[in-house]
Amino acid sequence: MIIKLLGWALVLVVIVAIVGFISNSKQFGTSFLTKKMGVYIIALLLGLYIALF
């Protein structure tokens, strides 16, 4: 049970990080499809896997 909660917490944190990263990228006019975004997406998928299975 606690691992599922940690999975959902990871998903929430990653979503907030992605939204912040995209808004900063738009503000400064840089590309947001970088290695850092790839890491965020992998972390999001990992969190969903932990939360759902």
N, C-alpha and C positions, 0 to 999 in steps of 0.2 A: 504494500500500500504506500509506504513512504517513498519507494522508488518511483511510482507513478506520479506522486506529487512533485518529486524532483524533476521528472521529465516535463511536466506542465510548467514548472517554474523556469526551466531552461527555454522552453518554447516562448514564454512570455518575455523573458529577458532578451532573447534573440530578435523577436519582433520589434521591440522597442529600439534595439541597436540598429536594425535595418532601417527603420523609419527615420531615426536620427541621422544615420549615415547618408541616406538619400536626400534628406532636406539640406544637410550641409553641402553635399555635392552640388545641388541645384543652386544654392546660395553663392558658392564660389565658382560655379561654372565648370567644374571638373567632371570627368566621367565617373560614374558610380559602379561600372562593371569592372572591378579590379579584383585582385587576389583576396583582399579583405572581404569583399562581398561573397566570394566563393566560400570562404571559411564560415561566414554567417549562414549561408544556405545549408552547408553540410551540418552545422550545429543545429539548425532548425530541423532538418530531417532526422538527425540523431535523437533530438528531444521528442519528436513525434513518435519515433520508433519505441523509445523508452516508455512514453506515456500510454501508448495504445497496446503494447504487447508485453 
